Amino acid sequence: MGDTNTAKATKKSWFKGLKTEFKKIIWPDKETLAKQSAAVILISIILGLIIALLDAIFKYGINGIMSLVG
């Protein structure tokens, strides 16, 4: 029966620690959030285009090699 009290105390302590950690978080303001979101979207688009370009190059390269072999 003592285990339930220990579990409750541990759970309570864990939530208290969680609440303390949440108070330490520094949330960004709207301007910073907008700039960082725009940067993430822009870099994602650029990387997507680079991957698509490399995929097309490899596709045509492999198809060219296969046409020579076959």
N, CA, C and O atoms as a printed pandas DataFrame, in Angstrom:
     atom_number atom_name residue_name chain_id  residue_number  x_coord  y_coord  z_coord
0              1         N          MET        A               1    0.808   -1.197    0.000
1              2        CA          MET        A               1    0.000    0.000    0.000
2              3         C          MET        A               1    0.851    1.260    0.000
3              4         O          MET        A               1    0.395    2.306   -0.462
4              5         N          GLY        A               2    2.043    1.187    0.494
5              6        CA          GLY        A               2    2.928    2.336    0.517
6              7         C          GLY        A               2    3.381    2.718   -0.888
7              8         O          GLY        A               2    3.795    3.853   -1.129
8              9         N          ASP        A               3    3.300    1.766   -1.812
9             10        CA          ASP        A               3    3.722    2.028   -3.182
10            11         C          ASP        A               3    2.837    3.062   -3.865
11            12         O          ASP        A               3    3.329    3.856   -4.667
12            13         N          THR        A               4    1.558    3.067   -3.568
13            14        CA          THR        A               4    0.673    4.041   -4.221
14            15         C          THR        A               4    0.991    5.454   -3.762
15            16         O          THR        A               4    0.936    6.391   -4.560
16            17         N          ASN        A               5    1.323    5.620   -2.484
17            18        CA          ASN        A               5    1.693    6.948   -1.994
18            19         C          ASN        A               5    2.997    7.418   -2.627
19            20         O          ASN        A               5    3.145    8.593   -2.965
20            21         N          THR        A               6    3.942    6.491   -2.786
21            22        CA          THR        A               6    5.219    6.832   -3.404
22            23         C          THR        A               6    5.006    7.199   -4.867
23            24         O          THR        A               6    5.614    8.144   -5.368
24            25         N          ALA        A               7    4.144    6.453   -5.553
25            26        CA          ALA        A               7    3.858    6.729   -6.964
26            27         C          ALA        A               7    3.181    8.092   -7.104
27            28         O          ALA        A               7    3.503    8.855   -8.015
28            29         N          LYS        A               8    2.263    8.394   -6.220
29            30        CA          LYS        A               8    1.583    9.687   -6.265
30            31         C          LYS        A               8    2.563   10.822   -6.015
31            32         O          LYS        A               8    2.515   11.853   -6.685
32            33         N          ALA        A               9    3.447   10.628   -5.052
33            34        CA          ALA        A               9    4.429   11.658   -4.728
34            35         C          ALA        A               9    5.387   11.861   -5.897
35            36         O          ALA        A               9    5.754   12.990   -6.223
36            37         N          THR        A              10    5.786   10.754   -6.523
37            38        CA          THR        A              10    6.686   10.846   -7.671
38            39         C          THR        A              10    6.005   11.564   -8.822
39            40         O          THR        A              10    6.609   12.414   -9.476
40            41         N          LYS        A              11    4.746   11.221   -9.071
41            42        CA          LYS        A              11    3.989   11.859  -10.154
42            43         C          LYS        A              11    3.822   13.352   -9.874
43            44         O          LYS        A              11    3.975   14.180  -10.772
44            45         N          LYS        A              12    3.512   13.687   -8.629
45            46        CA          LYS        A              12    3.333   15.079   -8.243
46            47         C          LYS        A              12    4.646   15.841   -8.410
47            48         O          LYS        A              12    4.655   16.973   -8.895
48            49         N          SER        A              13    5.749   15.219   -8.008
49            50        CA          SER        A              13    7.065   15.836   -8.129
50            51         C          SER        A              13    7.421   16.041   -9.607
51            52         O          SER        A              13    7.987   17.069   -9.980
52            53         N          TRP        A              14    7.084   15.058  -10.437
53            54        CA          TRP        A              14    7.375   15.155  -11.864
54            55         C          TRP        A              14    6.615   16.326  -12.490
55            56         O          TRP        A              14    7.191   17.096  -13.257
56            57         N          PHE        A              15    5.335   16.463  -12.170
57            58        CA          PHE        A              15    4.545   17.568  -12.706
58            59         C          PHE        A              15    5.032   18.918  -12.173
59            60         O          PHE        A              15    4.989   19.921  -12.885
60            61         N          LYS        A              16    5.485   18.939  -10.944
61            62        CA          LYS        A              16    6.022   20.178  -10.376
62            63         C          LYS        A              16    7.295   20.574  -11.122
63            64         O          LYS        A              16    7.497   21.747  -11.435
64            65         N          GLY        A              17    8.147   19.598  -11.402
65            66        CA          GLY        A              17    9.361   19.858  -12.172
66            67         C          GLY        A              17    9.037   20.317  -13.584
67            68         O          GLY        A              17    9.684   21.217  -14.119
68            69         N          LEU        A              18    8.037   19.697  -14.180
69            70        CA          LEU        A              18    7.607   20.074  -15.528
70            71         C          LEU        A              18    7.118   21.517  -15.552
71            72         O          LEU        A              18    7.454   22.277  -16.460
72            73         N          LYS        A              19    6.332   21.889  -14.565
73            74        CA          LYS        A              19    5.823   23.258  -14.473
74            75         C          LYS        A              19    6.975   24.251  -14.312
75            76         O          LYS        A              19    6.959   25.328  -14.909
76            77         N          THR        A              20    7.963   23.891  -13.512
77            78        CA          THR        A              20    9.137   24.747  -13.320
78            79         C          THR        A              20    9.895   24.923  -14.626
79            80         O          THR        A              20   10.318   26.032  -14.951
80            81         N          GLU        A              21   10.071   23.841  -15.379
81            82        CA          GLU        A              21   10.784   23.917  -16.656
82            83         C          GLU        A              21   10.016   24.763  -17.675
83            84         O          GLU        A              21   10.626   25.506  -18.444
84            85         N          PHE        A              22    8.697   24.657  -17.689
85            86        CA          PHE        A              22    7.891   25.458  -18.609
86            87         C          PHE        A              22    8.021   26.950  -18.318
87            88         O          PHE        A              22    7.930   27.773  -19.229
88            89         N          LYS        A              23    8.234   27.298  -17.052
89            90        CA          LYS        A              23    8.407   28.707  -16.703
90            91         C          LYS        A              23    9.722   29.257  -17.239
91            92         O          LYS        A              23    9.857   30.469  -17.408
92            93         N          LYS        A              24   10.701   28.381  -17.512
93            94        CA          LYS        A              24   12.011   28.809  -18.013
94            95         C          LYS        A              24   12.014   29.066  -19.517
95            96         O          LYS        A              24   12.953   29.666  -20.041
96            97         N          ILE        A              25   10.981   28.620  -20.209
97            98        CA          ILE        A              25   10.930   28.764  -21.661
98            99         C          ILE        A              25   10.776   30.239  -22.035
99           100         O          ILE        A              25    9.952   30.957  -21.469
100          101         N          ILE        A              26   11.586   30.673  -22.999
101          102        CA          ILE        A              26   11.472   32.037  -23.515
102          103         C          ILE        A              26   10.782   31.934  -24.872
103          104         O          ILE        A              26   11.385   31.483  -25.846
104          105         N          TRP        A              27    9.532   32.346  -24.932
105          106        CA          TRP        A              27    8.767   32.235  -26.161
106          107         C          TRP        A              27    9.122   33.402  -27.088
107          108         O          TRP        A              27    9.272   34.533  -26.626
108          109         N          PRO        A              28    9.258   33.135  -28.393
109          110        CA          PRO        A              28    9.607   34.214  -29.329
110          111         C          PRO        A              28    8.431   35.169  -29.549
111          112         O          PRO        A              28    7.267   34.793  -29.410
112          113         N          ASP        A              29    8.770   36.420  -29.899
113          114        CA          ASP        A              29    7.700   37.357  -30.232
114          115         C          ASP        A              29    7.223   37.075  -31.662
115          116         O          ASP        A              29    7.814   36.256  -32.367
116          117         N          LYS        A              30    6.158   37.754  -32.082
117          118        CA          LYS        A              30    5.555   37.472  -33.384
118          119         C          LYS        A              30    6.508   37.727  -34.541
119          120         O          LYS        A              30    6.525   36.966  -35.509
120          121         N          GLU        A              31    7.299   38.786  -34.452
121          122        CA          GLU        A              31    8.225   39.140  -35.530
122          123         C          GLU        A              31    9.295   38.059  -35.697
123          124         O          GLU        A              31    9.588   37.642  -36.817
124          125         N          THR        A              32    9.869   37.612  -34.595
125          126        CA          THR        A              32   10.898   36.573  -34.638
126          127         C          THR        A              32   10.309   35.268  -35.162
127          128         O          THR        A              32   10.923   34.580  -35.978
128          129         N          LEU        A              33    9.127   34.941  -34.691
129          130        CA          LEU        A              33    8.465   33.717  -35.132
130          131         C          LEU        A              33    8.190   33.757  -36.634
131          132         O          LEU        A              33    8.381   32.756  -37.325
132          133         N          ALA        A              34    7.745   34.896  -37.139
133          134        CA          ALA        A              34    7.461   35.036  -38.569
134          135         C          ALA        A              34    8.741   34.908  -39.393
135          136         O          ALA        A              34    8.747   34.238  -40.425
136          137         N          LYS        A              35    9.828   35.546  -38.943
137          138        CA          LYS        A              35   11.101   35.472  -39.667
138          139         C          LYS        A              35   11.645   34.043  -39.694
139          140         O          LYS        A              35   12.089   33.560  -40.736
140          141         N          GLN        A              36   11.606   33.381  -38.559
141          142        CA          GLN        A              36   12.129   32.017  -38.491
142          143         C          GLN        A              36   11.266   31.049  -39.303
143          144         O          GLN        A              36   11.791   30.135  -39.938
144          145         N          SER        A              37    9.953   31.246  -39.285
145          146        CA          SER        A              37    9.061   30.398  -40.073
146          147         C          SER        A              37    9.306   30.594  -41.565
147          148         O          SER        A              37    9.323   29.628  -42.328
148          149         N          ALA        A              38    9.496   31.844  -41.978
149          150        CA          ALA        A              38    9.776   32.137  -43.385
150          151         C          ALA        A              38   11.096   31.500  -43.806
151          152         O          ALA        A              38   11.203   30.967  -44.911
152          153         N          ALA        A              39   12.102   31.551  -42.931
153          154        CA          ALA        A              39   13.401   30.942  -43.240
154          155         C          ALA        A              39   13.275   29.427  -43.399
155          156         O          ALA        A              39   13.862   28.848  -44.313
156          157         N          VAL        A              40   12.526   28.796  -42.531
157          158        CA          VAL        A              40   12.334   27.341  -42.609
158          159         C          VAL        A              40   11.606   26.967  -43.900
159          160         O          VAL        A              40   11.990   26.009  -44.571
160          161         N          ILE        A              41   10.569   27.708  -44.248
161          162        CA          ILE        A              41    9.810   27.427  -45.471
162          163         C          ILE        A              41   10.683   27.631  -46.700
163          164         O          ILE        A              41   10.678   26.800  -47.608
164          165         N          LEU        A              42   11.435   28.735  -46.738
165          166        CA          LEU        A              42   12.301   29.027  -47.878
166          167         C          LEU        A              42   13.372   27.948  -48.051
167          168         O          LEU        A              42   13.597   27.479  -49.166
168          169         N          ILE        A              43   14.020   27.559  -46.983
169          170        CA          ILE        A              43   15.070   26.539  -47.070
170          171         C          ILE        A              43   14.465   25.196  -47.466
171          172         O          ILE        A              43   15.088   24.441  -48.213
172          173         N          SER        A              44   13.270   24.883  -46.983
173          174        CA          SER        A              44   12.613   23.633  -47.372
174          175         C          SER        A              44   12.320   23.608  -48.862
175          176         O          SER        A              44   12.517   22.586  -49.519
176          177         N          ILE        A              45   11.850   24.733  -49.400
177          178        CA          ILE        A              45   11.570   24.818  -50.843
178          179         C          ILE        A              45   12.865   24.676  -51.643
179          180         O          ILE        A              45   12.908   23.940  -52.629
180          181         N          ILE        A              46   13.913   25.374  -51.224
181          182        CA          ILE        A              46   15.191   25.305  -51.940
182          183         C          ILE        A              46   15.745   23.876  -51.918
183          184         O          ILE        A              46   16.177   23.366  -52.952
184          185         N          LEU        A              47   15.736   23.238  -50.763
185          186        CA          LEU        A              47   16.227   21.860  -50.683
186          187         C          LEU        A              47   15.361   20.913  -51.511
187          188         O          LEU        A              47   15.884   19.987  -52.130
188          189         N          GLY        A              48   14.062   21.127  -51.533
189          190        CA          GLY        A              48   13.172   20.312  -52.351
190          191         C          GLY        A              48   13.512   20.447  -53.831
191          192         O          GLY        A              48   13.525   19.458  -54.564
192          193         N          LEU        A              49   13.788   21.673  -54.266
193          194        CA          LEU        A              49   14.164   21.894  -55.669
194          195         C          LEU        A              49   15.507   21.241  -56.000
195          196         O          LEU        A              49   15.669   20.661  -57.074
196          197         N          ILE        A              50   16.465   21.335  -55.086
197          198        CA          ILE        A              50   17.768   20.703  -55.304
198          199         C          ILE        A              50   17.621   19.188  -55.406
199          200         O          ILE        A              50   18.216   18.563  -56.284
200          201         N          ILE        A              51   16.834   18.601  -54.519
201          202        CA          ILE        A              51   16.621   17.149  -54.548
202          203         C          ILE        A              51   15.913   16.744  -55.836
203          204         O          ILE        A              51   16.272   15.734  -56.442
204          205         N          ALA        A              52   14.911   17.516  -56.267
205          206        CA          ALA        A              52   14.194   17.203  -57.509
206          207         C          ALA        A              52   15.138   17.291  -58.708
207          208         O          ALA        A              52   15.079   16.450  -59.604
208          209         N          LEU        A              53   16.006   18.300  -58.728
209          210        CA          LEU        A              53   16.969   18.463  -59.814
210          211         C          LEU        A              53   17.952   17.291  -59.852
211          212         O          LEU        A              53   18.202   16.721  -60.914
212          213         N          LEU        A              54   18.506   16.934  -58.697
213          214        CA          LEU        A              54   19.418   15.792  -58.638
214          215         C          LEU        A              54   18.720   14.497  -59.059
215          216         O          LEU        A              54   19.311   13.668  -59.752
216          217         N          ASP        A              55   17.480   14.326  -58.646
217          218        CA          ASP        A              55   16.708   13.139  -59.026
218          219         C          ASP        A              55   16.545   13.069  -60.540
219          220         O          ASP        A              55   16.711   12.002  -61.130
220          221         N          ALA        A              56   16.220   14.199  -61.175
221          222        CA          ALA        A              56   16.053   14.230  -62.634
222          223         C          ALA        A              56   17.376   13.931  -63.334
223          224         O          ALA        A              56   17.401   13.185  -64.313
224          225         N          ILE        A              57   18.473   14.502  -62.845
225          226        CA          ILE        A              57   19.786   14.256  -63.446
226          227         C          ILE        A              57   20.141   12.768  -63.361
227          228         O          ILE        A              57   20.560   12.162  -64.348
228          229         N          PHE        A              58   19.969   12.192  -62.175
229          230        CA          PHE        A              58   20.282   10.765  -62.011
230          231         C          PHE        A              58   19.366    9.896  -62.872
231          232         O          PHE        A              58   19.808    8.901  -63.445
232          233         N          LYS        A              59   18.097   10.270  -62.960
233          234        CA          LYS        A              59   17.143    9.503  -63.770
234          235         C          LYS        A              59   17.581    9.483  -65.229
235          236         O          LYS        A              59   17.634    8.423  -65.852
236          237         N          TYR        A              60   17.894   10.659  -65.771
237          238        CA          TYR        A              60   18.315   10.719  -67.169
238          239         C          TYR        A              60   19.668   10.039  -67.369
239          240         O          TYR        A              60   19.902    9.410  -68.401
240          241         N          GLY        A              61   20.543   10.163  -66.399
241          242        CA          GLY        A              61   21.848    9.501  -66.488
242          243         C          GLY        A              61   21.719    7.996  -66.499
243          244         O          GLY        A              61   22.346    7.321  -67.315
244          245         N          ILE        A              62   20.917    7.470  -65.608
245          246        CA          ILE        A              62   20.721    6.013  -65.547
246          247         C          ILE        A              62   20.000    5.524  -66.794
247          248         O          ILE        A              62   20.356    4.479  -67.339
248          249         N          ASN        A              63   18.989    6.264  -67.259
249          250        CA          ASN        A              63   18.287    5.870  -68.488
250          251         C          ASN        A              63   19.240    5.889  -69.687
251          252         O          ASN        A              63   19.151    5.027  -70.561
252          253         N          GLY        A              64   20.150    6.868  -69.732
253          254        CA          GLY        A              64   21.127    6.934  -70.809
254          255         C          GLY        A              64   22.070    5.746  -70.766
255          256         O          GLY        A              64   22.371    5.159  -71.806
256          257         N          ILE        A              65   22.539    5.383  -69.587
257          258        CA          ILE        A              65   23.432    4.233  -69.452
258          259         C          ILE        A              65   22.703    2.948  -69.825
259          260         O          ILE        A              65   23.265    2.087  -70.502
260          261         N          MET        A              66   21.461    2.816  -69.388
261          262        CA          MET        A              66   20.687    1.601  -69.686
262          263         C          MET        A              66   20.408    1.477  -71.181
263          264         O          MET        A              66   20.358    0.365  -71.705
264          265         N          SER        A              67   20.226    2.598  -71.873
265          266        CA          SER        A              67   19.982    2.524  -73.334
266          267         C          SER        A              67   21.241    2.115  -74.062
267          268         O          SER        A              67   21.154    1.482  -75.114
268          269         N          LEU        A              68   22.403    2.451  -73.546
269          270        CA          LEU        A              68   23.659    2.033  -74.167
270          271         C          LEU        A              68   23.930    0.537  -73.921
271          272         O          LEU        A              68   24.444   -0.167  -74.790
272          273         N          VAL        A              69   23.579    0.086  -72.746
273          274        CA          VAL        A              69   23.831   -1.316  -72.375
274          275         C          VAL        A              69   22.830   -2.240  -73.062
275          276         O          VAL        A              69   23.196   -3.298  -73.573
276          277         N          GLY        A              70   21.573   -1.832  -73.067
277          278        CA          GLY        A              70   20.515   -2.733  -73.537
278          279         C          GLY        A              70   20.176   -2.591  -74.940
279          280         O          GLY        A              70   19.301   -3.298  -75.439
